[in-house]
């Protein structure tokens, strides 16, 4: 797995070109990506129906309340890097596709993949 580091201070053109590129290239049947609705900004992918059902059953077993952040996988900005923090992050395939979309939009010189061990 890896973390994505964007070397730009701002996103020229905003989120639209990134979202469009990712969604145009995502596998059939996979969930679309959106701009995350959090103050840090970032990206989110809604859980599919099967994932939501599993999450809700697990929360009920643990007598735990869910919040809106539990229903999405997300990567939030932190010092130019996209990180999951306390919430569910993207799958390896989703991170790879987002990286490819960022490189396509901003160029390889502006986007780096930082490898890490699980």
C-alpha positions in Angstrom: 0.0 0.0 0.0 1.0 3.6 -0.4 0.1 7.1 0.5 -0.5 9.8 -2.1 1.4 13.0 -1.8 0.4 15.9 -4.0 3.2 18.5 -4.3 0.9 21.4 -5.4 -0.4 24.0 -2.9 -3.8 24.1 -4.6 -5.7 21.9 -7.0 -5.8 23.8 -10.3 -9.3 23.3 -11.7 -10.5 22.0 -8.3 -11.8 18.5 -7.7 -13.9 18.2 -10.9 -11.1 17.0 -13.3 -9.9 14.4 -10.7 -13.4 13.1 -10.0 -14.2 12.9 -13.7 -11.0 11.0 -14.5 -11.4 8.6 -11.6 -15.0 7.9 -12.4 -14.4 7.5 -16.1 -11.8 4.8 -15.4 -13.3 2.9 -12.4 -14.3 -0.7 -12.8 -17.9 -1.5 -13.8 -20.0 -2.0 -10.7 -17.7 -0.1 -8.4 -18.8 2.9 -6.4 -18.0 6.4 -7.7 -15.7 8.8 -5.9 -16.8 12.2 -4.6 -15.2 15.2 -2.9 -15.3 14.5 0.8 -17.7 16.5 2.8 -15.2 17.3 5.6 -13.4 20.5 6.6 -10.0 19.0 5.6 -11.2 18.1 2.1 -10.3 15.0 0.4 -12.1 12.2 -1.3 -14.8 9.6 -0.3 -16.4 6.5 -1.8 -19.7 5.4 -0.4 -19.9 1.8 0.8 -22.0 -0.5 -1.4 -25.2 -2.1 -0.1 -23.5 -5.2 1.1 -20.8 -3.3 3.0 -23.5 -1.0 4.6 -25.5 -4.0 5.7 -22.4 -5.7 7.3 -21.5 -2.4 9.0 -24.9 -1.9 10.4 -25.1 -5.5 11.7 -21.7 -5.2 13.3 -22.7 -1.9 15.0 -25.9 -3.4 16.3 -23.9 -6.3 17.8 -21.5 -3.9 19.5 -24.3 -1.5 20.5 -22.5 1.2 18.7 -23.9 4.3 17.0 -22.8 5.0 13.4 -22.1 8.5 12.1 -22.0 9.6 8.4 -18.3 9.0 8.2 -18.8 5.3 8.8 -20.8 4.9 5.5 -17.9 6.0 3.3 -14.2 5.1 2.7 -12.3 8.3 2.8 -8.9 9.9 2.3 -8.5 13.4 3.9 -5.8 16.0 3.2 -3.0 16.3 5.8 0.0 18.4 4.7 -0.4 17.5 1.1 -0.9 13.8 1.7 -4.1 11.9 1.4 -4.7 9.8 4.6 -7.6 7.9 6.1 -7.1 8.9 9.8 -9.6 7.2 12.1 -12.0 6.1 9.4 -12.0 3.4 6.8 -9.5 4.2 4.0 -9.6 3.3 0.3 -8.8 -0.2 -0.9 -5.5 -0.7 -2.6 -7.2 -0.7 -6.0 -9.0 2.6 -5.2 -5.8 4.2 -4.0 -4.1 3.1 -7.2 -6.9 4.5 -9.4 -6.9 7.8 -7.5 -3.2 8.1 -7.9 -3.5 7.4 -11.7 -6.2 10.1 -11.9 -4.1 12.6 -10.0 -1.1 11.9 -12.2 -3.3 12.2 -15.4 -4.6 15.6 -14.2 -1.5 17.2 -12.6 1.4 15.3 -14.1 3.8 12.8 -12.5 6.1 15.5 -11.3 3.4 16.8 -9.0 2.2 13.5 -7.5 4.2 11.0 -5.5 3.5 7.6 -4.1 5.0 7.0 -0.7 5.2 3.2 0.1 4.5 1.9 3.6 4.2 -1.4 5.3 0.9 -2.6 6.7 
